[in-house]
Amino acid sequence: MEAQSIAPDTDANQVAEQAYALISDLYPICRSITGDGVRKTLRILRKHIPLDVREVPTGTHVFDWVIPKEWNIRDAYIKNSKGEKIVDFNESNLHVINYSAPFRGKLNLSQLKEHLFSDPGHPDWIPYRTSYYKETWGFCLPHKQLMELPDDEYEVCIDSSLAEGQLTYGEYVIRGKLADEVLISCHVCHPSLCNDNLSGIALATFLCKRLSQASPRYSYRFLFVPGAIGPITWLAKNEDGARLIKHGLVLANLGDPGNSTYKKSRQGNVIIDRAVQTVLKHSGREYEILEFSPYGYDERQYCSPAFNLPVGLLTRTPHGRFPQYHTSADNLDLVQPTYLADSFSKLSAVIDILEHNRKYLNTNPRCEPFLGKRNLYRPIGGFQDVATQQLALLWVLNLSDGEHDLLDICERSGLAFSAIWTAAQELAKTDLLVLQDA
């Protein structure tokens, strides 16, 4: 008997509420590509799933990269000559350029402005900036505030450290009936940004929780890694294990009101690409399909030439294409449970296709079999109408030649995968259809 749906639609709203609560818990934490913020984040995730926390020392060579010094920050501010804090890290961790080196001193306005960054296009928002691999320091603030700074002497403090330490990431594998794996990856290096990428972290966590309570056919590997250097590190340490990955998704930007978007894997037409497109096509909502490019999130590492893994990117609005991207406006108002529920429902439907996509063999291939005597001219649960039921049965019988899987039949027929799968289940209860693959 085939496995049942991993996460039926009726559960999506409940999961979304839990995911939003998790996002709210994680939102205040100052994360980066290394440091205590990542560790604190993973400790919170471990309340939901039994993550293995792995650490790789500073200076470790991972392909063409080297694990950098670990960054931690305790406080940062700018005070005017009256001793008033005009920029305060404790009010928003976006105020400090991520990975800023420690600094204390007094500067005039001209000197200070060399280290201040703003977004003139959105004068009330704080931009998010980083300097991972070039040692410097700086602050971010609303452009409106920057333009109003008076000529004064300013006291500057960045109480941070760059020291020998570790790169930290989380990993959890759910063992299925097969050794072949499905990879689910999200980045954990962004500070107080809800869509990018607390939405991906939260939905990955609850998908992992749901799958761990099931008995999946595939094994599932969940990675919570700092962007770029994280997957590079994992791939460098798991070159042989990476060969087990047969399907994969990078998750990001899944909580905003935009339409769902899928960026294909480098291979372009593998099962994960086709499965996601099938789900989006039959979702009844607008969507967008993007071709692969070597720019974006961590799919570009998994799809690098030596690995060329079948990994795509699932988002709503892609990075850089919503105004709140990498600003303080990517907050708890932008991300909402209704959008998280829609994303989780689609993600679950993709998993269902991967789990249920099998090859069958029609045992009575000489002309159309007599379905009436097998009681197959009746409504079957999951179909909208009898006509759809009959059509799905006939398509499954016609293309179940041992060469076509259910996804092939779904695409050829234009019917939803759920209709094709249900038809196959009904036929498999008779003498007309047998499972062909393992």
N, C-alpha and C positions, 0 to 999 in steps of 0.2 A: 504494500500500500504506500502511495506517495505521501511525503510530508505535507502537512497542512500549511496554510499561510502563516508566515513568520509574524506578521503584525497587521492584522486586518484593519480596514479603514475605521471601524468603530472605536479602535484604541487610539487613533492618531491625536484626537483632541486632548485626551488624558495625558499622553506622552508629551504633547506640546506644552501643557501647563507645567509639567515637571521639568521640562527642558528650560522653560523660561525662568523658573525658580532657580535652577542651577546657574544659568547665565547671570542672574542677579547676585548670586553668591560670589561668582568669579569676577564680576565686573570691577570691583575696586582694586584688584591685585595688579601690581606693577610687574609685568612679565618681560622677559627679553629672551635672547637665544641661549643664555645661560643664567644661572643664579637661583636665589631662594624663591623668587616669584614663580618659576616653573615648578620647583619642588612643592610649594604650597598648593599650587593648582592641582598637581598630580595627587597630593594627599586628599584633596576634596573629592577628586574623581574616584579615588579608591574606596570612598564610602558607598559608591554605587557598583563598581566593578573591581575585580581583584587584579589590578594592574601590576605588572612587574616593572619596577623603576630601575633603569639602567644608567650608569654614569661612565663617561669616557674622559680621561684626564687631559688637561691643557697640554698642548704640544704634540698630541697624537696625530700622526699623518693619516689622512683619509683621502686616498687618491691624490688629487692635486691641491688639496686643502689641508689646513692644520687647525686643530681645535684651539680656539682663541682663549685668552684669559677669561676667567669668570668675572662677571659684573654684578655688583650689588649696590644698592643705594638706600640710604637711611633718611636723608632730608635734603632739601634744596630750596633756595629762595633768593629773591632780589629785594633788598630794602632801600627805601629812599633815605635822604639825609635826616628825616624826622624819625627814622627807625621803624617805619611802617612797611610791612610786607606788601609789595605790589604784585609779586608773582610768587606763588607758594605751591610747591610740589604736593603738599598734603591736601590741597584743594583739587588738583588734577594731576595724575602722574604723566599726562601728556605734556605738561609744562616743561619737562626736561628732555632734551634730546637723548633718546635711548642709547645707552653705552657711553654717556658723558664721563670723561675723566674727572677726578676730584679737582676742585679749584676753590680757593678763597682769596678775596682781594677787593679793593675799592677801585672803581672805574668811573670815568666821566661818561656822559651820554654817548659821545662819538665812539669811544672804545667799546662800550657795552653793545652798541648796535651791531658791531661786527659778529656778535654771538647771539643775536636775536632773530627769530624766524616767525613769519606770519603768512596768512593766506589772504591777499587783497581781494580775491573773488568772493570770499565769505568772511567779512570783517569781524563778525561776532564769534567765530569758531576758533578753537585752538587746533593747529595742525599737528600731525604726528610725524616726527622725523627721527632718523636713526643714524648712527655712525659706528657700525659694528667693527669695521676693519681699518679705520683710520682714527688714531687717538686725538680727540678734540673734546670740546665741551660747548654747551649752548642751551638756550631756553626757547620755548615756543609760547606764543601768546596771541590773543586776538589782534588783528591788524588795527582795529579801531583804537585799542589801548596803546599799541606801539606808536601810532601817529600822535597820541596825546601826551607822550612822556615828556616832561619838562627837562630843561638843561639843569642837571643836578649831579651830585656825587652819589654813586650807588654802591651799596655793599652786596657782594655776590658770594654765595656759598653753595657749593655742590659737595655734599658729604657722601661720596661714593667710593668704591674701590674697584680696581682692576688687578686681579691677583691670580696666581696659580690655583686652579680649581678643577671643575668638572663641567662637561656638557651633560645635561640630564634629559632623558626622554622616557615615555611610558610605552609599554608593549603588553599586549595580551592576546593569546592564541586560544581560540575555541576549536577543539579537535572534533572534526566531523567523521563521517563514514569514509571519506576519501582523504588522502594526504594532500591532494591538490587544494590550493588556497585561493580565497578571495581576500584581497587587501583593501582595508578601509583606512585612509590616512588623513590626518588634519594637523595644522600647525598650531603650536601652543606658545609662540614667541611674542604675540601682540599684547600690549597692556590693556587699558580700558577702552576696548573697541568691541562692540557687541556683535555686529554682523560679521566683521572680519577680525577674529574668527571664533568668537565664543559660540556662535550659532552652529558652526561645524563641530566644535568640541562637544557641545551638549547633545546634538543629534547622534553623533558617533557613540557617545556614552550610552544612550538609551537604546540604540540599535544593538550594541554589544550586550547590554543587559538582557534584551529580549532574546537574542540568539543563544545566549548562554543557558537560557531556560528551555530551549528547544532541543531537537536532535537533528542538526542540519546534515545535509549530504556532504557539502564542502566543509573544509576547515576554514576558519576566518581569522585573519591576522589584523589586529587593530594597532595602529601606530599613532601616538600623540607626540609629535616631534617639533623642534624648532625649525622654522622655515629654512630651506636650502641646505644648511649645514647638517640638519637632522637626518633627512633621507640620504644625503651623501654618506653620513657616518653609518647609518644602518646598512646601506648597500655595500659599503666597504667591508663591513664585518660579516655580511651574510651573502656573499656572491653565489655560493652554492644553493643556499636556501631560497634565494630569489627566483630560482628556476621553478619552484613549486607554484608561483603565483600565476594563475590562469585568467583571473579577472580582477579588476581593481578600480577603486574610485578615490579621488581626492575630494574632500568636502570643504566648502567655504561659502560664505555669504548666502546662507540659507534661510534667513529670517526677515528679509526686507520685502516690501510689497511688489517688487518687480516680477516679471514672468520668469519661469524656470529656463535655465540655459545649460546646455551641455557642450563641452569642448571634447572632441574626439581624441582617442589615443593616437599615438604616432602611426600605428598600423592602420587605423582609420575605419576598418569595417569588421572588427572582431566582435565576438558575442557581446561583450560589455557595451560597445558602441551601439549595436543593434538593439540590445535589450532596453537601454535608456531611451533611445529614439522611439521604440515601440510604446513604452509607458507614456512618454510625453505626447505622442500622436493620439493616443486613446484617452488622454486625461480630460479632454473637453475644454482645455485652456490654451491660450497662446503660449508659444515657446520659441526658443531659438537654438539652432545647432551651429556650432563653430568648428571649423577645421582645426587640426592640431597646429600649434606654433611652439617654438622652443622658448617662449616667454610666458610668464604667468606664475602659477603656484608650483607645488612640488611634483606635479605630473611631469614637468620637464626633466626632473632627475630620474624618475622611474622609467621614462621614455627615452633616456639618453641612448646613443647607438649601441653600446656594448650590452645593454640590458633589454631595451626595446620591449618593456613589459606592456601588457594590454591594460593600461590604466588611463582613464579619462577623468575629467573634472566636472563635478556637478555643483552648480550654483543657482542662485536666482539672478539678480543683476550682477554681471561680471565686475571684477575689480577695476576701479578707475572710472566706472560708468554710472555711479550714483554719486550725487554731490557730497554726501556725508562721508565718502570713502576717506579713510585716514585722517579724520578730524574728530573733534569732541562731539560732533553731532551724530556719530555712529554710536548711539546710546540706547538706553532701555526704552525710549520712545520709538525709535526706528524699527527695532526688532519686536515683533508681536506674535503671540501664540497662534493666531490664525494662519500666518505665513509659515511658521514652524510646522504646524500640523500638515499643511499642504506638502511641504518638502519631505516630511517624514513618511507620509502616505506614498509619495512617489518613490522614495528610496526603498521602502518596504516592498513595493511592487516590483522594482528591479531585482531585489533579492529573491523574490518569489519566482521570477523568470529563471534566474540562475539555478535555483534549487530544483525546479520542475522541468527544465528543458531537457528532454530525453528523446531518444530515437525508438520508434516502435515499428513492428512489422505486421502488416495486414496478412492474416493467415488464409484469407479467402479472396485473392486478388483477381480472380477471373470474373469480370463484370461486377456490377454493384450487388452486394448481398441483400437478401430479403430482411430488412430491419424490423418489419412488423411482427414477425414471429418471435423476435427477441425483445419485444416490448420497448423498442427504442423510438417509437412514434408517440412519445409522451413528453410533457414539459419536464425539463431537467433543471434543477436548482442552479441559479447563476446566469441563466439565459434571459434576455429581455422578452423574447417571443419564440413561438414554435418554429418560425421560419429560420431564425438564427440557429436554433438547436439543430434543425435538419441539415442546414448548410455546413455547420461545424463538423457534424458527424461525417458528412460526405467528403469534406476536405481532408479530414484526418485519415479516413480510409484510403483515399486516392493517393496521398503522398507518404503514407507510412510504408515505405518500400525498403527500409533499412538504411537509406541514404539521407533522408530528410529528417531533421529534428522538429520539435514542436514550434520553435521560433521560426524556422523556415516556412512552416505551414501558416503560421500567423501572418508573416509578411506577405506571402503569396496570396492568401485569401482576403487580406484586409480586415479580418476579424480580430477582436481583442484576444490577447494571449489567454485570459481567463476562460473565454469561451472555448478555445481550442483545447486547453488543458482539461476542462470539465468534460468535453466530448471524449477525449482520450481515456479519461478515467471510467466513463460509462462503457465505452467499447471494451476496455480491458477486463471488465466484469463478465464479458461474454466470451465466446470462442473465436471472435473476429480479430483480436489485437493482442499481441504479446510484446513485452518490453525487450528491446534489442540490445541496448548498451548496459554497461554495469552501473 
